[in-house]
Amino acid sequence: MIKVLLASTADDPAWGLKICEEADLGSGTVYPILERLVDAGWATRYEETGEHPGRPKRYYYELTATGRCAAREARERKPRLFGLRAADEGSTA
């Protein structure tokens, strides 16, 4: 899940369902974690603006500078949680 947030950009932001699908996690897991990240100041949440015909509006999530730093530190300490192999463990990509 953090991997999805780290990979998101302003041009390709992460929203709840996208995070669920890409992380292969259910909404009952993802949304409580997102709320905790927001409450801790590690992520921000903002509403989609403009038209969104045929579907509900999205809420986008973005890691803050503090959240990105914490995620990178976690990736270095526990690379397997981020899907990295032993050979990749020294990588910061």
N, C-alpha and C positions, 0 to 999 in steps of 0.2 A: 504494500500500500504506500509506504513512504517512497519507494522507488518510483511510483506513478507520480507522486507529488513533486519529487525532485526533477523528474523529466518534463513536467508541465512548464509552459511558457505563457507570456501574455497573449501570444497569437494562437496558442493551443492549450487553453486552461483545463484544469481537472474539475470535473463535477462528480457528484455522488455516484450516479449509475456507471459512468465511465470508469471510476475508481473500482467499483465493485467488479465490473467485467474484466478489467485489465489485471486486477490483483487476484481474481478468482475467489472472491469472498462475498458473503451475503450481506445484504443491507443491514441486518441486525448486528453485524460485526463492524462494518465500515462506519456507519453514521455515529454510533457512540464514540468511536475512536476520533473521528473528525471533530466532534463536539469537545472532547477532552483536549485535543490539540489547540482548538480555538480558545478554550478557557485558560489554557496554560500560556497563551501568547505565542505559540509556535506556528500557528496558521491563522489566516484571516478568511472570512467568508463574505462574499458579496453576491448580490442578485444580478441575474442577467438583465440587460436593458434591451429595449427594442422589441420588435415583433418576434413571436415564437408560435406561429400557427400550428394547431394540431397537437400540441403537447404542453404540459405545464412548464412554467419558467424554471430555469436551472439556477442552482446556487453553486457558484464557483469557489474553489478552495485553493489557497496559495500559501506556501510556507513563508514565514517571516524570515528575516536574517537570522534571528535566534534559532528558529526551527530548522533552517538549512544547515546551520553550524552543528546543531545537535544530531541531525540526521547523518551528516558526513562523519561525525565522530562515532556514531553507532555503527555505520557501515565499515569503518576501519576496525572497530573492536569485534564486531560480529558479522563478517562478510557473508557467511552462509545464509543469514537471514535476508540478505539482499540478492540471493541467487548467484553469488560469485563462487567460483571454484577456488581451490587452494592456490592455483597459479595466478589467479586474479587478485588475491588478497591484498597485495601491495598496491594495486591500482586504485586511483582515486576517480576514475571515470564514472 
